[in-house]
Amino acid sequence: MALHKSMLEEFGLGTVWVRRGAASAETSAAVPEGSMAGAPDVEPAAEVQRSAPRALVDEPHVPVARKADPVDTLTALDAALSAAQTSANNAQQTPPAKIDPQRIDSVEPPVFDDLPWLDDVAPQAPAASETIDDAADDIATLDWDTLAARVSVCERCRLCERRTNSVFGVGDREADWMLIGEAPGENEDKLGEPFVGQAGKLLDSMLHAVALSREDNVFIANVIKCRPPGNRNPELDEVARCEPYLKRQVELVKPKLIVALGRFAAQSLLKTEASIASLRGRVHDYQGVPVIVTYHPAYLLRSLPDKAKAWADLCLAQATYRKSLQAEEGP
């Protein structure tokens, strides 16, 4: 009841107490003198209670003259609350404002580069070799010096954008042995020479074990002439752009044996996706030249137990080379 009473007072419908003297005077003024002559002798308070309904009828604009019915008040309050709830629901269900599609279309989307290693490089127009590959036709006719000069300024793929030096190759240009690796690393990019650093030292030791050196009867090159960023594997289009250079090098060297160093070099030369484990221990062919597959020296630095397998591959390469010499000499 206390809650109902406070709610009634909040809406201005609570009980209003009037002084007894003021109520009697007001009642006397409202009732004619003739009607008061035969009235029973009652207390003024009773007269106020009987006169209150009549005052409401005569003066409907004065709501404080009657005592409100609690049932009616609660019904009205419930109706007001229901109306407020309905209004809130309608506001939530109001559809969002329409978006002008023309305004959205006029906003240019952000540019995302799918090559994170080029984030700090200003956009450049594609090189001519990326759109027209006519330059590959004359590579097969170049001599050593012209071929080396062409590689040093090559822009046939995007690897040229971040290189320090292209890595053409090193060694005896009339060698019987040709070693082909994957791609230049960080040290090779700085010096412009293949297989330097710890991997290069290990390769030199492997060559010395079969009485060879990179200065005598050995030419060393890579499938890719420029370093891929982060030493990642080159992309297929990068291999395709660089392949004419390697093919021409093989034609100029005319080796009797090729040793493919690493999985990527072997897969690129032999046009296969087979694992290096399945390619080892067999003699393959590249442009009529026998090919032996072995591990990359950088891999052997991380996996010392496989050095024995690499030695077995070198022994197979040496035996294959001897057979090539015997085939040339004849019976």
C-alpha positions as a Markdown table, in Angstrom:
| # | Residue | x | y | z |
|---|---|---|---|---|
| 1 | Met | 0.0 | 0.0 | 0.0 |
| 2 | Ala | 2.9 | 2.4 | 0.7 |
| 3 | Leu | 4.0 | 1.9 | -2.9 |
| 4 | His | 0.6 | 2.5 | -4.3 |
| 5 | Lys | 0.2 | 5.6 | -2.2 |
| 6 | Ser | 3.5 | 7.1 | -3.4 |
| 7 | Met | 2.7 | 6.3 | -7.0 |
| 8 | Leu | -0.7 | 8.0 | -6.7 |
| 9 | Glu | 0.9 | 11.1 | -5.2 |
| 10 | Glu | 3.5 | 11.1 | -8.0 |
| 11 | Phe | 0.7 | 11.3 | -10.6 |
| 12 | Gly | -1.2 | 14.0 | -8.6 |
| 13 | Leu | -4.0 | 11.6 | -7.7 |
| 14 | Gly | -3.4 | 11.2 | -3.9 |
| 15 | Thr | -5.8 | 12.2 | -1.1 |
| 16 | Val | -5.9 | 16.0 | -0.5 |
| 17 | Trp | -6.8 | 17.0 | 3.1 |
| 18 | Val | -8.8 | 20.3 | 3.5 |
| 19 | Arg | -9.3 | 22.3 | 6.7 |
| 20 | Arg | -12.6 | 21.8 | 8.3 |
| 21 | Gly | -13.6 | 25.4 | 8.5 |
| 22 | Ala | -12.7 | 26.1 | 4.9 |
| 23 | Ala | -14.7 | 23.1 | 3.7 |
| 24 | Ser | -17.8 | 24.2 | 5.7 |
| 25 | Ala | -17.7 | 27.6 | 4.3 |
| 26 | Glu | -17.3 | 26.3 | 0.8 |
| 27 | Thr | -20.1 | 23.9 | 1.2 |
| 28 | Ser | -22.5 | 26.5 | 2.6 |
| 29 | Ala | -21.8 | 28.8 | -0.4 |
| 30 | Ala | -22.5 | 26.0 | -2.8 |
| 31 | Val | -25.8 | 24.8 | -1.3 |
| 32 | Pro | -29.0 | 27.1 | -1.2 |
| 33 | Glu | -30.4 | 28.2 | 2.1 |
| 34 | Gly | -33.7 | 26.5 | 1.5 |
| 35 | Ser | -32.1 | 23.1 | 1.2 |
| 36 | Met | -30.3 | 23.6 | 4.5 |
| 37 | Ala | -33.4 | 24.3 | 6.6 |
| 38 | Gly | -34.6 | 20.7 | 6.7 |
| 39 | Ala | -31.2 | 19.1 | 6.9 |
| 40 | Pro | -30.3 | 17.0 | 10.0 |
| 41 | Asp | -27.9 | 18.4 | 12.5 |
| 42 | Val | -24.5 | 16.8 | 11.5 |
| 43 | Glu | -20.9 | 17.7 | 12.0 |
| 44 | Pro | -19.2 | 19.7 | 9.3 |
| 45 | Ala | -16.8 | 16.8 | 8.5 |
| 46 | Ala | -19.7 | 14.7 | 7.4 |
| 47 | Glu | -21.0 | 17.5 | 5.2 |
| 48 | Val | -17.6 | 17.7 | 3.5 |
| 49 | Gln | -17.7 | 14.0 | 2.7 |
| 50 | Arg | -21.2 | 14.2 | 1.2 |
| 51 | Ser | -20.5 | 17.4 | -0.7 |
| 52 | Ala | -17.2 | 16.1 | -2.3 |
| 53 | Pro | -18.9 | 14.1 | -5.1 |
| 54 | Arg | -21.2 | 17.0 | -6.0 |
| 55 | Ala | -18.3 | 19.4 | -6.2 |
| 56 | Leu | -16.5 | 17.0 | -8.7 |
| 57 | Val | -19.6 | 17.1 | -10.9 |
| 58 | Asp | -20.0 | 20.8 | -10.7 |
| 59 | Glu | -16.2 | 21.5 | -11.2 |
| 60 | Pro | -14.6 | 18.7 | -13.3 |
| 61 | His | -11.4 | 20.7 | -13.7 |
| 62 | Val | -10.5 | 20.4 | -10.0 |
| 63 | Pro | -9.3 | 16.8 | -9.5 |
| 64 | Val | -8.2 | 17.3 | -5.9 |
| 65 | Ala | -11.8 | 17.6 | -4.7 |
| 66 | Arg | -12.3 | 13.8 | -4.7 |
| 67 | Lys | -10.4 | 10.8 | -3.4 |
| 68 | Ala | -9.1 | 8.7 | -6.3 |
| 69 | Asp | -10.0 | 5.0 | -6.6 |
| 70 | Pro | -6.9 | 2.9 | -6.2 |
| 71 | Val | -8.1 | 0.3 | -8.8 |
| 72 | Asp | -8.7 | 2.9 | -11.5 |
| 73 | Thr | -5.4 | 4.5 | -10.8 |
| 74 | Leu | -3.4 | 1.3 | -11.1 |
| 75 | Thr | -5.2 | 0.5 | -14.3 |
| 76 | Ala | -4.3 | 3.9 | -15.8 |
| 77 | Leu | -0.7 | 3.4 | -14.6 |
| 78 | Asp | -0.5 | 0.0 | -16.3 |
| 79 | Ala | -1.8 | 1.5 | -19.5 |
| 80 | Ala | 0.8 | 4.2 | -19.3 |
| 81 | Leu | 3.6 | 1.7 | -18.8 |
| 82 | Ser | 2.4 | -0.5 | -21.6 |
| 83 | Ala | 2.3 | 2.5 | -23.9 |
| 84 | Ala | 5.9 | 3.4 | -22.9 |
| 85 | Gln | 7.1 | -0.2 | -23.6 |
| 86 | Thr | 5.4 | -0.2 | -27.0 |
| 87 | Ser | 7.1 | 3.0 | -27.9 |
| 88 | Ala | 10.5 | 1.6 | -26.9 |
| 89 | Asn | 9.9 | -1.5 | -29.0 |
| 90 | Asn | 8.9 | 0.5 | -32.0 |
| 91 | Ala | 12.1 | 2.6 | -31.6 |
| 92 | Gln | 14.3 | -0.6 | -31.6 |
| 93 | Gln | 12.5 | -2.0 | -34.6 |
| 94 | Thr | 12.9 | 1.2 | -36.6 |
| 95 | Pro | 14.9 | 0.2 | -39.8 |
| 96 | Pro | 18.4 | 1.8 | -40.1 |
| 97 | Ala | 18.9 | 4.7 | -42.4 |
| 98 | Lys | 19.5 | 3.8 | -46.0 |
| 99 | Ile | 23.1 | 4.0 | -47.2 |
| 100 | Asp | 23.7 | 5.7 | -50.5 |
| 101 | Pro | 25.5 | 3.1 | -52.7 |
| 102 | Gln | 26.9 | 5.8 | -54.9 |
| 103 | Arg | 28.7 | 7.4 | -51.9 |
| 104 | Ile | 30.2 | 4.0 | -51.0 |
| 105 | Asp | 31.3 | 3.3 | -54.6 |
| 106 | Ser | 33.1 | 6.6 | -54.7 |
| 107 | Val | 35.4 | 5.6 | -51.8 |
| 108 | Glu | 38.6 | 3.9 | -52.9 |
| 109 | Pro | 39.3 | 0.6 | -51.1 |
| 110 | Pro | 42.7 | 0.3 | -49.3 |
| 111 | Val | 45.5 | -1.3 | -51.3 |
| 112 | Phe | 47.0 | -4.5 | -50.0 |
| 113 | Asp | 50.3 | -5.8 | -51.2 |
| 114 | Asp | 50.4 | -9.6 | -51.2 |
| 115 | Leu | 54.3 | -9.4 | -51.0 |
| 116 | Pro | 55.0 | -8.3 | -47.4 |
| 117 | Trp | 58.7 | -8.1 | -48.1 |
| 118 | Leu | 58.1 | -5.2 | -50.5 |
| 119 | Asp | 56.0 | -3.1 | -48.0 |
| 120 | Asp | 58.7 | -0.5 | -47.8 |
| 121 | Val | 59.3 | -0.3 | -51.5 |
| 122 | Ala | 57.6 | 2.4 | -53.6 |
| 123 | Pro | 55.2 | 0.9 | -56.3 |
| 124 | Gln | 57.0 | 0.5 | -59.6 |
| 125 | Ala | 55.7 | -0.2 | -63.1 |
| 126 | Pro | 56.2 | -3.8 | -64.2 |
| 127 | Ala | 59.4 | -4.5 | -66.1 |
| 128 | Ala | 59.2 | -5.0 | -69.8 |
| 129 | Ser | 60.2 | -8.6 | -69.4 |
| 130 | Glu | 57.1 | -9.2 | -67.3 |
| 131 | Thr | 54.8 | -8.3 | -70.2 |
| 132 | Ile | 56.8 | -9.3 | -73.3 |
| 133 | Asp | 59.3 | -12.2 | -73.0 |
| 134 | Asp | 61.1 | -11.7 | -76.4 |
| 135 | Ala | 64.4 | -11.4 | -74.6 |
| 136 | Ala | 64.5 | -15.1 | -73.9 |
| 137 | Asp | 64.9 | -15.9 | -77.6 |
| 138 | Asp | 68.4 | -14.3 | -77.9 |
| 139 | Ile | 69.8 | -15.6 | -74.6 |
| 140 | Ala | 70.5 | -18.9 | -76.3 |
| 141 | Thr | 73.0 | -17.1 | -78.7 |
| 142 | Leu | 75.0 | -15.2 | -76.1 |
| 143 | Asp | 78.6 | -15.8 | -75.3 |
| 144 | Trp | 80.0 | -16.0 | -71.8 |
| 145 | Asp | 80.8 | -12.3 | -71.3 |
| 146 | Thr | 77.6 | -11.1 | -72.9 |
| 147 | Leu | 75.6 | -13.6 | -70.8 |
| 148 | Ala | 77.3 | -12.5 | -67.6 |
| 149 | Ala | 76.6 | -8.8 | -68.4 |
| 150 | Arg | 72.9 | -9.6 | -69.2 |
| 151 | Val | 72.5 | -11.4 | -65.8 |
| 152 | Ser | 74.1 | -8.5 | -63.9 |
| 153 | Val | 71.4 | -6.0 | -65.1 |
| 154 | Cys | 68.5 | -8.5 | -65.5 |
| 155 | Glu | 65.0 | -7.3 | -64.6 |
| 156 | Arg | 63.0 | -10.3 | -65.9 |
| 157 | Cys | 61.3 | -10.8 | -62.5 |
| 158 | Arg | 60.7 | -8.8 | -59.3 |
| 159 | Leu | 63.6 | -10.4 | -57.5 |
| 160 | Cys | 65.8 | -7.7 | -59.1 |
| 161 | Glu | 64.1 | -5.0 | -56.9 |
| 162 | Arg | 65.7 | -6.1 | -53.7 |
| 163 | Arg | 69.0 | -7.7 | -54.8 |
| 164 | Thr | 72.4 | -6.3 | -53.9 |
| 165 | Asn | 74.2 | -8.4 | -56.6 |
| 166 | Ser | 73.1 | -11.0 | -59.1 |
| 167 | Val | 75.0 | -14.3 | -58.7 |
| 168 | Phe | 76.1 | -15.5 | -62.1 |
| 169 | Gly | 78.4 | -18.4 | -61.2 |
| 170 | Val | 82.0 | -19.2 | -60.6 |
| 171 | Gly | 84.5 | -21.7 | -61.6 |
| 172 | Asp | 86.1 | -23.3 | -64.7 |
| 173 | Arg | 84.0 | -22.5 | -67.7 |
| 174 | Glu | 85.2 | -25.6 | -69.5 |
| 175 | Ala | 84.7 | -27.9 | -66.5 |
| 176 | Asp | 83.5 | -31.5 | -66.6 |
| 177 | Trp | 81.6 | -31.1 | -63.4 |
| 178 | Met | 78.8 | -28.6 | -63.0 |
| 179 | Leu | 77.2 | -28.1 | -59.5 |
| 180 | Ile | 73.8 | -26.4 | -59.5 |
| 181 | Gly | 72.3 | -25.0 | -56.3 |
| 182 | Glu | 68.9 | -23.5 | -55.5 |
| 183 | Ala | 69.3 | -19.7 | -55.1 |
| 184 | Pro | 71.6 | -17.2 | -53.6 |
| 185 | Gly | 71.5 | -16.6 | -49.8 |
| 186 | Glu | 72.3 | -13.4 | -47.9 |
| 187 | Asn | 76.0 | -13.8 | -48.1 |
| 188 | Glu | 75.9 | -14.7 | -51.7 |
| 189 | Asp | 73.8 | -11.7 | -52.4 |
| 190 | Lys | 76.4 | -9.4 | -50.7 |
| 191 | Leu | 79.4 | -10.9 | -52.5 |
| 192 | Gly | 77.9 | -11.9 | -55.9 |
| 193 | Glu | 79.4 | -15.4 | -55.6 |
| 194 | Pro | 77.6 | -18.8 | -55.0 |
| 195 | Phe | 78.1 | -20.9 | -52.0 |
| 196 | Val | 80.1 | -18.7 | -49.6 |
| 197 | Gly | 80.0 | -18.8 | -45.8 |
| 198 | Gln | 79.8 | -22.0 | -43.8 |
| 199 | Ala | 77.8 | -23.8 | -46.5 |
| 200 | Gly | 80.5 | -22.9 | -49.0 |
| 201 | Lys | 83.3 | -24.2 | -46.8 |
| 202 | Leu | 81.5 | -27.5 | -46.4 |
| 203 | Leu | 81.0 | -27.7 | -50.2 |
| 204 | Asp | 84.7 | -27.1 | -50.7 |
| 205 | Ser | 85.5 | -29.9 | -48.3 |
| 206 | Met | 83.2 | -32.3 | -50.2 |
| 207 | Leu | 84.9 | -31.4 | -53.5 |
| 208 | His | 88.4 | -31.9 | -52.0 |
| 209 | Ala | 87.3 | -35.4 | -50.9 |
| 210 | Val | 86.9 | -36.4 | -54.6 |
| 211 | Ala | 90.0 | -34.4 | -55.7 |
| 212 | Leu | 88.1 | -31.4 | -57.1 |
| 213 | Ser | 87.9 | -27.7 | -56.3 |
| 214 | Arg | 85.8 | -24.8 | -57.5 |
| 215 | Glu | 88.7 | -23.3 | -59.4 |
| 216 | Asp | 89.6 | -26.5 | -61.3 |
| 217 | Asn | 87.3 | -28.7 | -63.4 |
| 218 | Val | 84.2 | -27.5 | -61.6 |
| 219 | Phe | 81.7 | -24.7 | -62.4 |
| 220 | Ile | 79.1 | -23.7 | -59.8 |
| 221 | Ala | 75.8 | -21.9 | -60.6 |
| 222 | Asn | 72.3 | -21.6 | -59.2 |
| 223 | Val | 68.8 | -22.1 | -60.7 |
| 224 | Ile | 68.0 | -18.5 | -59.6 |
| 225 | Lys | 70.5 | -15.7 | -60.1 |
| 226 | Cys | 69.0 | -13.2 | -57.5 |
| 227 | Arg | 68.3 | -13.8 | -53.8 |
| 228 | Pro | 64.6 | -14.4 | -52.9 |
| 229 | Pro | 63.6 | -12.3 | -49.8 |
| 230 | Gly | 63.9 | -14.2 | -46.6 |
| 231 | Asn | 65.6 | -17.1 | -48.4 |
| 232 | Arg | 62.2 | -18.4 | -49.4 |
| 233 | Asn | 61.8 | -20.8 | -52.3 |
| 234 | Pro | 61.5 | -19.1 | -55.6 |
| 235 | Glu | 58.1 | -18.8 | -57.3 |
| 236 | Leu | 57.4 | -20.8 | -60.5 |
| 237 | Asp | 57.3 | -17.7 | -62.7 |
| 238 | Glu | 60.7 | -16.6 | -61.2 |
| 239 | Val | 62.2 | -20.0 | -62.1 |
| 240 | Ala | 60.7 | -19.7 | -65.6 |
| 241 | Arg | 62.2 | -16.2 | -66.1 |
| 242 | Cys | 65.6 | -17.3 | -65.0 |
| 243 | Glu | 65.8 | -20.8 | -66.7 |
| 244 | Pro | 67.1 | -19.5 | -70.0 |
| 245 | Tyr | 70.3 | -18.3 | -68.3 |
| 246 | Leu | 71.0 | -21.6 | -66.7 |
| 247 | Lys | 70.2 | -23.5 | -69.9 |
| 248 | Arg | 72.7 | -21.3 | -71.8 |
| 249 | Gln | 75.3 | -21.9 | -69.1 |
| 250 | Val | 75.0 | -25.6 | -69.4 |
| 251 | Glu | 75.3 | -25.3 | -73.2 |
| 252 | Leu | 78.5 | -23.2 | -72.8 |
| 253 | Val | 80.1 | -25.4 | -70.2 |
| 254 | Lys | 79.3 | -28.7 | -71.8 |
| 255 | Pro | 79.7 | -30.7 | -68.6 |
| 256 | Lys | 80.0 | -34.4 | -68.4 |
| 257 | Leu | 78.1 | -34.5 | -65.1 |
| 258 | Ile | 75.7 | -32.3 | -63.2 |
| 259 | Val | 75.2 | -32.5 | -59.4 |
| 260 | Ala | 71.9 | -31.0 | -58.2 |
| 261 | Leu | 72.4 | -29.6 | -54.7 |
| 262 | Gly | 69.1 | -29.7 | -52.8 |
| 263 | Arg | 65.5 | -30.6 | -53.4 |
| 264 | Phe | 64.5 | -27.4 | -55.1 |
| 265 | Ala | 67.4 | -27.5 | -57.6 |
| 266 | Ala | 66.6 | -31.1 | -58.4 |
| 267 | Gln | 62.9 | -30.5 | -58.9 |
| 268 | Ser | 63.6 | -27.5 | -61.1 |
| 269 | Leu | 66.1 | -29.3 | -63.3 |
| 270 | Leu | 64.2 | -32.6 | -63.6 |
| 271 | Lys | 60.7 | -31.0 | -63.8 |
| 272 | Thr | 59.3 | -33.1 | -61.0 |
| 273 | Glu | 57.8 | -32.8 | -57.6 |
| 274 | Ala | 59.3 | -35.9 | -56.2 |
| 275 | Ser | 61.0 | -35.8 | -52.9 |
| 276 | Ile | 64.8 | -35.7 | -52.7 |
| 277 | Ala | 64.8 | -39.1 | -50.9 |
| 278 | Ser | 63.2 | -40.7 | -54.0 |
| 279 | Leu | 65.5 | -38.8 | -56.4 |
| 280 | Arg | 68.8 | -39.8 | -54.7 |
| 281 | Gly | 70.7 | -42.9 | -55.6 |
| 282 | Arg | 69.7 | -42.8 | -59.3 |
| 283 | Val | 71.1 | -41.2 | -62.5 |
| 284 | His | 68.8 | -38.7 | -64.1 |
| 285 | Asp | 69.2 | -36.7 | -67.3 |
| 286 | Tyr | 69.2 | -32.9 | -68.2 |
| 287 | Gln | 69.7 | -32.0 | -71.8 |
| 288 | Gly | 71.6 | -35.2 | -72.4 |
| 289 | Val | 73.8 | -34.7 | -69.4 |
| 290 | Pro | 73.7 | -37.2 | -66.5 |
| 291 | Val | 72.4 | -35.7 | -63.2 |
| 292 | Ile | 73.1 | -36.9 | -59.6 |
| 293 | Val | 70.9 | -35.5 | -56.8 |
| 294 | Thr | 72.3 | -34.9 | -53.3 |
| 295 | Tyr | 71.6 | -32.7 | -50.3 |
| 296 | His | 72.3 | -29.0 | -50.1 |
| 297 | Pro | 75.3 | -28.1 | -47.9 |
| 298 | Ala | 73.2 | -25.8 | -45.8 |
| 299 | Tyr | 70.9 | -28.7 | -45.0 |
| 300 | Leu | 73.9 | -30.9 | -44.0 |
| 301 | Leu | 75.0 | -28.2 | -41.5 |
| 302 | Arg | 71.7 | -28.7 | -39.7 |
| 303 | Ser | 71.5 | -32.5 | -40.2 |
| 304 | Leu | 74.9 | -34.0 | -39.6 |
| 305 | Pro | 73.8 | -37.7 | -39.8 |
| 306 | Asp | 72.9 | -37.2 | -43.5 |
| 307 | Lys | 76.6 | -36.4 | -44.4 |
| 308 | Ala | 77.1 | -40.1 | -44.9 |
| 309 | Lys | 74.3 | -40.1 | -47.5 |
| 310 | Ala | 75.8 | -37.1 | -49.2 |
| 311 | Trp | 79.2 | -38.9 | -49.4 |
| 312 | Ala | 77.4 | -41.9 | -51.0 |
| 313 | Asp | 75.9 | -39.5 | -53.5 |
| 314 | Leu | 79.4 | -38.1 | -54.3 |
| 315 | Cys | 80.7 | -41.6 | -54.8 |
| 316 | Leu | 77.8 | -42.3 | -57.3 |
| 317 | Ala | 78.6 | -39.1 | -59.1 |
| 318 | Gln | 82.3 | -40.0 | -59.4 |
| 319 | Ala | 81.4 | -43.4 | -60.7 |
| 320 | Thr | 79.0 | -41.9 | -63.2 |
| 321 | Tyr | 81.7 | -39.4 | -64.3 |
| 322 | Arg | 84.2 | -42.2 | -65.0 |
| 323 | Lys | 81.6 | -44.0 | -67.1 |
| 324 | Ser | 81.1 | -40.9 | -69.1 |
| 325 | Leu | 84.9 | -40.6 | -69.8 |
| 326 | Gln | 85.1 | -44.3 | -70.7 |
| 327 | Ala | 82.1 | -43.9 | -73.1 |
| 328 | Glu | 83.9 | -41.0 | -74.8 |
| 329 | Glu | 87.2 | -42.8 | -75.1 |
| 330 | Gly | 85.5 | -45.9 | -76.5 |
| 331 | Pro | 86.6 | -49.5 | -76.2 |
